[in-house]
């Protein structure tokens, strides 16, 4: 179980000085080390109604299972202070929807923003209060307890016990790998986006698991439904999940849609990014409503090579909660080629240290209480591949490899581009759509070792 300990519940309060949104923090990392209840900001939100609606969206995603709805413990959003902005992130209970609110410098008016990562308490009374915030009256925001309250703390606190959020951890890793491969496919006015969402079916137990739609951007002003994928089409997998954006679109100016560069015949993940005054709200949908980000396998190629893990330690020491990670600068500081830095960032992503911001086309740093060294324990395919290599169960023969022993041997082939395929049931089911199988990973490990040791054996 994972424990959140807060000095008091987060709340919206009113006094003679005005309204205050107080977000209480649990234990988190800061430049000074681990802090029980860090304080990251005190000041005003410049667009209070929009901020309240956007934060409520992030909280609603954390409290929802879009696939096979059921009552489950909700994990409190993760908040990262980057010195010039606040990022609030969550995953749905089924781990198939990722939400992030970036409150940028123009959206904040007050003290300097601190540095660090923590969880913030989101409770039912707070959600009801956020839903009632409107108008133009100022709204103070505090992230973290007031120093005086900490000093006079009398021992009463709020403690939540939730299942260890390893799916979130794997989801953070996979979501940033997917997002880094997306490109801007459409930019439409918020009223058009809102009108489009009204045409989507309401969520149901059956439709959310099976429905996949395709749309074509038209003239940069709207989205036109189409019956099949095409080079210009964008996939909307489980589009009912986009309805989470309805409450915030009335405050928005523009909506941007990001998707993979190359159109595929199968369903694909997609990102909708809502532009708000001084803020951005990002909603990322997994490839299918029945699939969570935690099992996509996009990080496995980089984890399979020893160099990336070694490089990650060096790159990690150079990170400092930057709102925008400059790969070229990291490459210069670490003395590593840019591709090795990117691979190291993928490894760091498995411990939740790295995210990706599509609007800025850059990674950013957060710090969760997990180590990159635990990545193998969280990836059964990686463990299985290492076991195959240790057992000597990989035999190379040019572009072909035989993996396994006895009656359980699978053939792994490399095409002209070097992409591996396998005869195992995993490959037959997913065709590489959820990352490599353990047999292909094992082959990659052996070839990587041979390349580094300078061997050119034709067979093993």
C-alpha positions, 0 to 999 in steps of 0.5 A: 500500500502507498500512504498519503499523509496530509496535515489537513484536507485540501479545501476552498475557503472564503474570508474577508480577504477573499477565496483561497484554494489550499492544496495540501501536500504529502511527502515529496522530493525537493532540492533540499531532499525529501520533505514531509509536506513541501510548500511550492506556491502562494499567490493568485490564479489569474484565471480562477474559473478556468483553473478550477474547471481544469483542476477538476478535470484532472481530479475527475480522470483520477477518480474514473475507470473508463473501462469496466467501470467499478468502484476503486481507490482514487490516487491523488494527482502528482504536482511538480513545481518547475520554478516557473510553472505548476504541473498537475498530473493523473491517470484514470483508474484503468490507466487508459487516460492521462491528464495534465494541467500546466499552470504557466507563469502568466497563470500565476501571480504571487511568490516564486514557484518552488521546485519539487514533486509531491501528491496533493489531496483531492477529496469529495468536498473539494471537488464539489467546491471547485465545481462551484467556482465561477465569476471573476473574483480573485482566487488565492492558491496555496500549494503546501501548508502554511508555515505557521500551521506546520509549527502549531500542528497538533497531531491531527492529520489526514491519511489515505491508504491506496494500492501501490501506484505502480501502474501510474509509474509504468504509465508515466514511462510509456506516455512520454515515449508515445507523446515524443513520437506525435506531431500536431495534426489539427488546431481548431477553435474551442467552440468547434471542439465543443460542438464536436464533443456533443456529437459523441455517444454517451459512455456505456459499458459496451461502447467504451471498450469497442468504439474507435472513430476517425476524423479528418481536420478540415481547413483548420477549423473543424473535424469531419468524421470519416468511416475509415483510416486514411493518410489525413485521418486522426484516430479517436480510440474510445472517443467517449473518454474525451467527454472529460473535457466538456467542463473546461472547453467553455474557458478555452480558446483553442484545441490542438490534436496530436497523433502519430506522424504516420497514419496506421490502419489500426487504432492509435493513441491521441492527445487533445491539448486545450489552450486556456488563459495562462494554462494548458490542459492535456488529455491523452487517450490510450490506443484502445479503451481496454488498454492502459498505458502501463502495458504498452512496452515502448520503453523496453528497447532502451531498457534492454541495453546496458549502456542506457541504464549506465547513462541514466545515472549520469544524466539523472545527476544533471537534472534539476526540475527543468521545465524544459530539458534541452537534450543538446545541452545535456549531451554537452554536459554528459559528454554523450551523443544525443541518441544516448541521452534520449535513451537514458531519459527513457530509462529515467522515465521508468521511475517517473522522472521524465515527462514530455510536453508536446506544446514545447516539444521537450521533456521535463523533469519530475521526481517520484519516490521510485528508483530507475533500478526497479524497472526490471521488476516492473517489466516481466518481458524484460525479466523474461528476456534476461533469463533467456540470455542467461540460459544461453537460449539465443542462437543467432544466424544472420538475420534469423535467430532461434530463441528457446530450448527443447520444444519451445523454440521461436524464430525471430527475424529481422527485416531490411530495416532491422525491425524484429518479428517473432513466431510466438503468440505474443507477436501474433496477437499484437504484431509489435503494437505493444512493444517487443516480445521477450524473445525479440528483446533477448535477441536485441540484448545478445546483438548489442553485447556482440556489437560492443565486444566487437564479435562477428559470430555468424552463429551461437 
